[in-house]
Amino acid sequence: MTELPSPARHDVPAPPTADDDVPRFLADLGLPGIVDVHVHFLPEPVLRKVWAYFDQAQEHYGTEWPVQYRTPEAERVATLEKLGVRTFAPLVYPHKPAMARWLIEWVTAFAAATPDAVPTATLYPEEDVVDYLGAAVEAGARVVKVHVQVGAFDPRDPLLRPAWGLLADAGVPAVVHCGHGPRPGAHTGLDVFGDVLAEHPRLAVELAHAGKPDFVDALDLVHRYERVYLDTTMVGTPFSLRTAPLPHDWPARLVDVADRIVFGSDFPNIPYEYAEQVRAVAGWAAADDRLGTAFLRSVLHDAPRRLLAL
């Protein structure tokens, strides 16, 4: 496990001790709430299968993964509200062809019925991807989830070339899970997705999990492409540090790209309290004198709002 430097900022509020302390922390920062760009809401049959997969995490990942917020949908929405999450992106993703369109229809209806949720979309390499993706963007999708690992597809697939171009032209960001964590996939790797960015340098991208575990490579893409962001999802929590340690100078590495770090949690599927992710980010802010509360306000609220064009 990587130990971060001792706190250096005296102006960073005490981090939340538990979920019910998160609203106090936000009030201390003077923030109206959190904008969470990496939350999952899925049709119930799909979500049950996802949770069943995590129930077998010892087999899949070599560790237990108890889903923290395994509650009915309405209760999960209420939990986010109690935490102080004022805006969130409900991300959906397909694992096979002819599934993305249906998921977009479902999440569009969910967002329309859920005041704090923004409309989202997803994609898969298939003949009609531009048709349904274009319709979703035209209807107001704020972000598009792309799960290279679960979908087991190559993001460089020729079928996706016009889809990447569509998103680049529209300025709609893609939340892309392309890193090797929690285990490598057939087409994961920052170098693989780097090829997509080389072809579409104007594409707005949020690298999920900060490219975990290849954090340095992910930061390199942020430096090379001005519309690439990192999200904090599961990064730096005690659970993740066991298998994906951060560079010892992680807070210092964030200074030059501080405005392109956005908050994500992976709620509800995380194996710990939501507050742990907030504490991790607060630790980075406190560890370098150049970050502090300005960084926290940006990560938790301002930068994700800007990314989602809110």
N, C-alpha and C positions, 0 to 999 in steps of 0.2 A: 504494500500500500504506500502511495506517495503522500508524504506529509507536507502540507502547504506551510509557507513561512508564517511566523507569528504575526498576529494582527499589527498593522502599523497605523491604521486610521482611527483616530479617536472620535471622528464625527459619524461613523457608521453605527446606526442603532443596534442594540442587542438583538441578535437573530431570534426568530421565533423558536420557542421551546417545543411546541406541538402545534397541531392544526388549528386549535382554537386560539392560538396566539398570533397567527398570521395577520388578522385584521389590525391588531395593535401595531405590528411591525410596519404595515403599509401606512397607517396613520402617522407613525413616527417619521416616515419618509415623505409625508405630504402627498401621497399618491391616492387617486380615487379608486384604484384597484389594479389587479394584474391582468395583462393581456397574454393569454396562454396560446401559443401557436402550434402546440402539439398535444392534442387531446383526442381520444378515440371514442366515438359513438358509432355503433354498427347495428344493423338489423339483429334482432334477438337470436335467430338461429345461427347467424355467423358469429356473434359474440360468444355464444355458448361453446362453439367449437374452438374459438381462440382461448377461452378460459380452460377448456379441457386440455389444450396443448400445454398451457402453463402448469397445469396440474401434473404433467409428466416432465417437468423441467429438469428433474434430476437425470432423466434419461437423455433429454435433448441437449441440455447445457451443462450438466454436471453439478447442478446446484438446485436447491429448492427455490421456488418462485411463488410464494403465496400471494394471490391477487388481493390487494389491500381494500379495494372498493367494489367488492362483488355484491352489488345491491341493485334493486330495480332502477330502470332508467330515470324515472322522475326523482328518485332519491339521489341519484348521481348528479343530476342537474342542480338540485337543492344544495348538495354538498359543495359544489363549486361556488355557488352564490355565497354560502356561509364562509368559505375560505377567503372571499374577497376577489374572486375571479369575475371581472366585469365583462370581458369579451374572450371568447375562445373559438378556436378552429376545430370543428369535429371532423377528424380525418377518417376516410374510408379507403380501402385498397382491395383489389381483386387478386386472386391466386390462380385464375384460369380465364380463358377467353369467354366472351359474351357475358361477363359479370359486371364490368365497369359501368355500363350504361344503367343497369338496374341499381347499383350502389349510388350513383349520382342522383337518380330519381328519389331514392330513399333519403339521402342526406339533404337534398334540397327541401323536401317536405319537413324534415326534422328541424332544419335551420329556420324555416318560415314559422314554425310553431314554438320556437325557443328563442326568446328575445336576446339572450346574450351570445348566441351562436351566429357565426358568419357562414354564408354558403360556401361550400367547398366542392371539389371534384376529384377525379382520379383518372388514370389511363392504363392501357395495356396495349402491347403491340398487336393490332388487328386492323382489318381493312377499313372499318368504320370509325377509327379512333378520332380522326379530325372532325367527323360529323358530330359525334356526341360531345367531344371536348369543346368544339366551337360553340355549340348550343349552350353549354354550361357557362362558358366565359361570357357569352352574350347575355345570359340570364343573371350575371352578377357574381359568379364564383370568385372568391377572393384569393384562393390558394388551391393548388392541385397536389394531392399526395401521390408519390411515386415510390413503391416499395420493391426495389430491385431484388432483394433477398427473398421475400415471400413470393413474389411473382415469378421468380426464377427466369427472368428474361434479360437480354442484353440491351442496355439503354441506347446502344448504338444501332439497334435494329433499324434497317431502312424504313420500316413501317412507321417508326416514331419520328423520323426526320421532319416531316411537315408539322407534327404536333409540337415539337420543340420550337420550330420557327413560329408557329401560331402564338405560343406563350411568350416568346421573346418580343414579338410585335405588339402583343396586348399588354405587356408589362405585368402579367400575372405570375407570381412566384410559384415555383415547384418545391415542395418539401420532399427531399430525396433521401431515402435510406439506401445508401450505396456503400457504406463502410462494411468491414468484415465482422463487426460485432452484432449480436452476441456470438455468432459463429459464421465463418465464411460461407458464401453462397457461390453458385456457378459463375455469376457475373458481377460479384461485388468487388470493390476496390476503388480507391480514389483516383487511381490512374485510369481505370476504365471510364469513370464518369468525366474525368478530365478531358477525354477525347470528345465528349459531347459538348463541353464548354468551349473547347478549341474551335469547334464548328459553329457554335452559337454563343459567341462571347457576350451578347447583350441579354442572355437569358438570366432572369432573376431566380436564384436558387437559395434555398435554406437547407444546408447540409444537416440532416437529422443526426442527433446524438454527437454533434460536432465531429462527425466522421469516425466515431469510436471504432476501434482503438487507435486509429492512425491520426491522432490529433495534430501532429506537426504537418502532415501532408494536407490535412484539411485547411489549416491556417495558410499554407502555401497557396491554395486555390483562392482563399479570401484576398490575399495580397495581389494575386495575378488578375483577378476579375472583380471589377468594382461593384457588381450586383450579386455577389455571393456572400451569404450570411452563415453563421453557425447557430444552431439552437442548443440549449443547455440540457436537453432531455436525457436524464439519468447520468449526466456527466458529473463526476466529483462526489457522488453520494457514497457513503461507506459500502453499500452493496456493490457498486460498480468499480470502486477503487481496488477491490480484491483481484479483479481480472483485467481491468483497463486503467492502470495507474496514469495519472497526468504527469506531464513534464514537471520537474521540480520548480521551474520558473514560470509556470502557467499564468499566474496573474500578470507578470511582466510582459508576457507574450501577447496579452489581450489589449495592452495599452493602445497600440497603434490601430487596432481595429475595434475599439470599444463600442462604436456606434453600429456595428454589424453583428453584435451578439444579441440574440433574442431568446426570451424565456419559453421553454417547453417543459412539460412534466411527464407525458405518457399516461396521465390519468385516464382511466381508472386502473390500468393493468400493472401498476408499480407494486413491488413487494415491500413497501414501506410507506410512511406517512408523507403526504404532499409537502409538509413543512421541511422535510429533509432536503428537497431540491432547492427550496428558498434559502435554507441555511448554507448550502454549498456555494451558491452565488454570492451570498453575503460574505462568506469567507474569502472569496477572491477579491471582493471590493475592499475588504479590510486589510488585505495582505500587501497591497501596493499603494503608496501614497498618491499615485497618479490616478487611481480609480475612485474609491470612496462612494459617497452617496450619489454623485452625479452618474456614475456607472450603474448603480442599482436602479435609479429612476429610469435610465435608458433601457436596461435589459428587461425590467419587469413591465414597462409600460410604453415608453416613447418609441423605441426602435421597433417593437412588434406592431404597434399601431401604424407606423410609417410603412413597414413592409406590407401590411394588409391594406394599405391605402385607405385608412379610416379617417 
